[in-house]
Amino acid sequence: MRSLFSVQELAIAFGSNQVLTSVNFDLGEGEVLGVIGPNGAGKTVLLNIITGILKPDKGRMVFLDQDIVGVSTVDRARRGIGRTFQIPRSFENMTSYENTLVGGVFGDAQTEKAAGRKACEILDTIGLCDKKLEFAGKLSLLDRKRLEIGIALAGNPKMLLLDEAAGGLTESEVSEILEIVRRIKASGISIIWIEHVLQTMLHGTDRVLLLADGRDMICGLPEEVMASREVEDVYLGTGGKRRKRVAE
């Protein structure tokens, strides 16, 4: 599998708080990589570095064979990096269609006509066609999560970063998010998915990476990682309790 994105020796500290010390991984074309870890492990910090919101203290990030560490947030989006946020950031007084349209116009510099056509396709993918004229602020949590993914897709990403897309949802609603992720993967988009809902990592990813103590502790097939001693220590054992909590 050809590598689309590579992270090498990534590190960042906030004052004396060393959040990430040495993070390394590759994301293949068309792959879904799940990222798990305890609260405060730096998972969201990692996404903020990838998108350019934060600048790492050291390390390289290679996307489509080019180092993007010095590239602006806007340019990274235009090159094909999209993301969602833990708390949906849609415009509450705009409809689902309008939110998705804006994502295409401003996220990918599409014409309004082209973005409109794309918005209809995306709303079908995320299951919001029947609610395209509803205001985002009136949508349920599940539908706001769907819309958040749709807005990110409107930017025409080659790599999509999902930040707890299933957080706060019921078991049946999580299954709907899993189906959306499967559709996105089938379209050829690579995904990095941070999640606490372990069901999604077992059934919606190709590989899972455990982030703890500021580094990538283990990465492999979902079943193997979930059954590993490292995951047991971090989530269940005394090892996880001894670890210093750092800002997520």
C-alpha angles and dihedrals in degrees: 000000000000115000115244097177133017131189118198128188093332115185138169136170133189103212107304092344107101103200100171121021105171121351120176131173144130130225117208127215110277092007129135111214116190120207120202133173143135122289108284095026092123100254096139090040087058091054091047089054093048092051094044100249088119129032117223121234089227142348140073133264115196117194119178089350094306129105107240101184092109095039120109123249092247093049091049089054091049090050090057112275115130132171147183127216132230090244110044113247101198121140102262096205093052127078124250089255093050092048091052092044091054090050090059097043096048101024097049104015091243122162114257090249094051092043090051092055090046091048091058091051092048094048087055091050093051095041099246101115091111090052100042092118096046119105114252091232090062096052125106119251091260092052092046088053089050091050092049088057090046093054090051091049090052089070088065096238126193089198123034123198114205117197109197095320089171097044115131095008130125121249093261091047090051088056089057091053089050090055092051090051090051090053092049092050091049088056089061100256117139117225138205106195123192111194144156093198098092092195088072092052093051097046105026107044140070094210135007127215122201113215116196139136088021096297145077102270100181137352127186147098112344096243093049095047094046090051093046127116089235093061091044091053094047098046105024113012136074090258091073091050092054094053117106112247115233133184114283 
